[in-house]
Amino acid sequence: MSKIQLDIVTPEKVVYSEQVEMVITRAANGDVGILPKHAPFVSPLKGDTVRIKKDGSEEVISVSGGFIEVRPDKVTILAKSAGV
Amino acid sequence: MGQSMRDIKRSIKAKEDIRKTTKALKLVSAAKLRRAQEQAQAARPYAEKLRDVIINIAQSTTNANHPMLVSRPIKKTGYLIITSDRGQAGGYNSNLLRMLVSALSKRHQSKDEYVIFVIGRKGRDFLRKRNYPVINEVTGLSDSPTFADVKEIAEQAVRFYAEEKFDELYLLYNEFVNPVVQRPTEKRLLPLAGDDLAGSSQTGKTVYEYEPSQEEVLSTLLPSYAEALIYSALLDGKASEHAARMNAMSNATDNATEMIESLKLQFNRARQAAITQEIAEIVGGAAALE
């Protein structure tokens, strides 16, 4: 399965930077699941969690006050704070 | 020799104690400087990324007249000044405060024309004592401040601009050039300057889909960007503070060393004089007996 680069960045540092299979979170108009080669997309985050699917397992990262930027090969989440 | 040997000895001891303290402070500052620099480095991707996306939007949209991007007639001005909590950092605070005071007296006729946000005890005490209109303050920041520490004051400053409580916002801090040079800097933060966002984005043009709309995305991004700039100025200021303190303490150590040298010379002269006098007395005494 192809992968996509996910970076989660806060004002202090880069919290998370890995190749993942899928990113699931809540954007302004509803939940989105992002797979590799997704169309470019920008939205503020409505929810406060980001679910990450990687190597068959799932990880959850809490974020606050962020937005998501998607490019075909890369997802960047900018949040005011984030933690595993 | 005006001073007795005992006095000189005591003076040397005192200076050696001072030198020990300043030397220790210098080493501590050097370590803290390294950490502050690392932190400033780590904070860079966030602001850069935000800037990138904002540029992308600003360039692709035809009506980029979000209030944070457009200048309006200036009736009132906000200042945010970043100073340190502790002294012993050479001219770190005084240079910056002097710059603020001269800017204020040049630009404004009365104290109703501006408000000041202040970070750091030194700046607060200075401005409070002189009855400047300080409307919010943050003191007691750690040496590695987190975003949460300044979130409140940064959000307030940006919000006051959005609510038109003032029409421009200046940021004053010590820019970290290198460990020896720190430059007091004044930067107009809001409205976001054209040239700051004029450069093309690093990643080239991407046509994004915006959810819910371009304008709304922009209006959540711009305040975040302004806050991120404030935070990175704070980190820059912290690095400058440690660098300034390191230099001040290094100079103090050098000066103490110099004084100790000259006092030691004085001490040896006094000792030699005492010995010479004793010998002369003995010789004189022996001669008298013959």
Interface residues (C-beta under 8 A of the other chain):
Chain A: D7 V9 T10 P11 E12 K13 V14 A27 A28 N29 A39 P40 F41 V42 S43 P44 G65 F67 E69 R71 T76 L78 K80 S81
Chain B: Q39 A42 A43 P45 Y46 A47 K49 L50 V53 I57 T146 F147 A148 K151 T203 T206 V207 Y208 E209 Y210 E211 P212 E216 V217 T220 L221 S224 E227 A228 Y231 S232
